[in-house]
Structure formats: C-alpha cells, structure tokens
Amino acid sequence: MFRSLHMKLTMIMLMLIGSQMTIVGTFLTTGVSGFYMNGFYRQLNSVFGPDQREFVSDLRSAAGDDDGAESLRKMLEANAGPLGIDYHTRNYFVLDGDTGAWLAGSANADALPMRQSLNLTTARAAVARGDASGVGDESYLNAEYLDAAIPILSDGHAYIIYILDNQETLSGLNRQLFHIILQSLILGLLITALLSFLLAKTMVGPLEKLTAGAEKVAAGDFDTALPVESTDEIGILTGTFNEMAGVLHTTLAAMENERNKLDTLFLYMTDGVVAFDMSGAVIHCNPAATNMLQRKVEAGSRYDELFGGLFAFGDVLALKRPRHAEGEMMVGQRTLELLLAPFSHQTLGGVLAVLHDVTERHRNEERRKEFVANVSHELRTPLTNVRSYAETLRDAEGSIPPDTSNGFLDIIINETDRMTHIVQDLLILSRLDAGNTEIAFTRFPFQEAIESVVRANALNARTRSHELSFRAEEPLPCVEGDRNRLEQVMMNIIGNAIKYTPDGGHIRVTAGLTPDRKQVWMDVWDDGIGIPEESRGRIFERFYRVDKARSRESGGTGLGLSIAWEIVQRHHGTLSLPPHDGSGTTIRLTLPVTQKPEVAAP
Ligand code: ADP
C-alpha cells in the first residue's frame, strides 16, 4: 500500500501535520490550564495575600462575632469581584474550622467536592495546631477542581474560608481549543492531500517517467531518450540517465560485437574448444571439438565423461595462472593433444579445454623416422658392397685374375651409380618438398609428349620382347605444364610397366579426354606381375617396393613413383590405380588441360 513514493510522501506529510497539531494542542491546553490556575491564585493573593494583612485581620475580627460565619460570608461577598466568584464555576464557602462542615457560602454544601480536598485537610490541620498563618495554596493541574483553604482563627472560633473553582470554564475553554485544533487538523490534512497530489505531479511524475524509461532500457530498447523537462535535480538525473543509457548501449554493442567475433572464431577455428563452468558442466563446445571428440557434446555434459580420465576437474580448477595441464588422448584412430586451464577463480569462472589434432604431426614424425631409416638402409647396402669388394681387391694384392677383378670393379661402379641415383632422387624429392623446384609451365601437345616417351622406351621394351603400343582415343589438346618433368613421370610409369612385366609381355598406353573435356588422361596397362591388393595404397610412398629384391635387381630405388606423385601434384593432377582385370597393373595419370591462372605461365 505504501510502496509508491506518492503514498509515502502523503503519509509523511499527514503524519507531520498530525504530530504538529498534537504538539501545538498539548502545549496550548497545558499553557491555558497553567494560565487559568495562575490567575486563580493571583486573584486569591490579591485578596488574602501578604499585602492584604488588614483585610485578613478584619476577617479574623469578623470571625469573633457571634455569627462569625455570616459575617465572614458578607465580607467575602463584598470581595466576590476580585476573587472572581461567579457563583457557578467558582464559589466561596465558610466552613467549620474543626469539622470542615458547611456553615455559609455563595453555594450550599452540595457544591462541595465529595472527597476531602488536600487544601481543606491542610487547613484543618493548621486550625488544629492553632496555626492560622498558612493559607492553602497548593493545587494540581490535573485535579478536577482548583481550591484554596484559608484558616481563620479568632478567640474561641475557628473557620475555614474555602474557595472552590470546579474548572468548568477551563474545561469549556479546552473543549473549544480541541475543536479548533481538530478543525485545523482536518483542514491541514486536506491541504496536505492536495499538496501531495501537486507534489506527486511535479516530483513523482518525472520519476515515474524515469522509471518507465529505465524499464525500457532494461528491456533493451535504447532508442527513446527521455525528455529533460526541468533544470532541477530530477532534470539532471534524467540527463545523466540518458547519458548512461547511451554509454550502456555503446558498451553493449561493443560487447555484442566482441561476442560475435569470439563466436565466429570458435566456430571456424581448427582447434577444438570446450568450456566448463565451476561445477564441471559444459557451457560451450565448438564444432571442431565435437568433430575431434567424435561425439555429441551438449551443454550440461560433464567434464568427467570427457577428460576425467586424464586430470581431475578440481586439480585443473586449482591451477594458478599461467600454469596449465597438458596431455594426450586417443579418440578412435586420432591422437588429440589436450590443454586444460582455469579461466577465472571467481564464481563465474571455470575450465577451458583446447584440443589439437596431432594425428598428422605424429604420422609425419613416424614417416620422417621411417624415411631416415630407409635412406640409411638403402645407402648402407651398396656401401657395404663397395667396401667388401674394394677390401677383397686390396687384400688379394693382384692374385685375382683380371676378369674377376674387373667384375668386382664393375660391381663397385654399379653400386656407386646406385647410390648416386638414390642421392639424386632424394635431392629431387627434397627440392620438391621444399618447393624449390622450378616448374616451367608451358603449353605443349600432350599426345606428342606421350609418343616421345613411348619411342624412348621402345628399345628397352624390345630388349625384353614386350609389345609396347600407344593409342589416343581422340585427338588430344595441348596441356599446360612442365613438359620435361611430366615426361619424366611418364617415363617412370612406362619404365615400371616394362620392369615389372615378365619378358614377352604387353604394355598398352592409351590416352584421352575426360567427359567434361577439362582433363587429359593417360593409362599404362600391362599384363605383368601386378600389385597385390594390400600394397596398392602404398606404392606412392617413399622407398616402398612390393618386392625389394626384385626392385633392387632392376635398379629401382623405390623413389620413382613418389617423385612422380609430387610432380603431378604440382600440376594439380592425379596418379591412381584404376581397377585392372586379370594379371598386371594399370596406372592412370590425369592432368588439367589448363592450369589455374596463378600457376600458369603467360
Ligand atoms: P622402383 O624404383 O622400385 O620401381 P617406384 O617408386 O617406381 O620404385 O615403384 C614403387 C614400387 O611399385 C615398385 O617397387 C614396384 O614394386 C611397384 N610397381 C610400380 N609399377 C608397377 C607395375 N607396373 N607393375 C608392378 N609393380 C609395380
């Protein structure tokens, strides 16, 4: 009920007026009562006070009369005016000094108070003591009446003059005052209600507008600025509120922007990010993390389900910056590097997990090790041969027949050639890997290049009694590429077909255009020894050979197809093993007719 400022203001003002009126009323009635009482005693003093000794002694002598009470009454009647006797509210009585019984007075005995007044008791005690000096002048403000008792002693006679005021005048006055105060109070309350209404209009009105504005801002509506209608504190407050809303808007927009940036970053970054709150529940997980973990990670999923096996959540949370926990975990075939760190120690903090797929790195590392081992192995074999034949020649000291020693020297030369080949091939590969090999793109007739390679292999094929043929399915266009290097690729493929086909075999080279006419292809088909199923995916690997002994015998290094693969890659083409019916192998080369503008030569 008193929630609104308006009501509060009204109530405060009403209470203020009420309390003011109560205080004024209390002071007024007390003051009036005091004034009335003082007046009563002042009047008594003016008749019986120390300055009126003569009158008092006259009273004493009158008291000595036979009908002393009547004499006293007459004298008092004569002073009725100064004593303020009005016979209604104030009366005088002449009482018996011993018994206090009514003898005479301006009213009869019925007007006397029912209970004995203090003053009368004191006066009677004074009479009993024979002491007539005291004049009772005590009274109580809240007594129902005012009174004074004056003992009058004469020889053998004792009277008490008793003046009694029943305070009816005072009560009437107080009643009057109460009515006036009540009327003022009602009027004051009415005026207060009116004033509070006006106050509400001038003060609470703008505040209500401000509240409505604040509610709009809280609901996210920053468009409407509040009108500043005054220059007072409320006007300043409205202006400041508008400024604050503006700053808030800008800050929120900046935060929103930041959040969007972060969201985009999380969405597209290749590293996985999972955020947990203080209780270990997932609050954010980006698509990369979902991919890497190969499971659906929903908001609310628990830390323990995901990484509990690596580090306890509490331990990670207790880490102090910049410390973090690092580990690796396997998910299916993939190796994930995991980095865990607390992102705040406040109640709103939690733990951030960053996932990095290191499968490829590990694989590369493995390949590198395997490659180094292969290179060492490939070089060690011919080196061992060279060394042993050279040692034999040295130790024989000319005892070996010249034919045999020449044979040894031939082997040494062959092995050296082999090593030279390996080193040359490795050099080519490492240049291709480093991107240092200059690929001279030119436009050349594809068919002509195949024909020239087939021609170059014709003698070799004939030596092995192979039937080597070439057929283009349609006239082939020119292609963009490095003719020398592509011929090297073709040479390797056709050479392999000759090498890995037993004597008297068939090697068929065919070429054509893909249906979209954007690519040319060349198939080299043979009916040779073929490639076992398990090796088909590996023949482009460095140093991979299906049959090491056979390959070495035929002078193969196991690097030819890997070099070919790299060259073709640089031309945005492919090398593949299409299905082959029967024994033998088909190897397919495809190349784009035109290279992308950024790689093609002018
Ligand atoms: P190499 O110098 O040993 O010939 P390559 O890289 O050219 O090395 O070939 C890799 C391996 O692939 C060969 O060792 C061989 O086992 C296999 N290979 C390549 N072409 C053929 C083919 N036409 N028929 C059978 N096996 C082949």
Residues whose N, C-alpha, C, O or C-beta is under 5 A from the ligand:
A	BS01	ADP	N496 A497 Y500 G528 G530 I531 I539 Y544 R545 V546 D547 S551 G556 T557 G558 L559 G560 L561 S562 T585
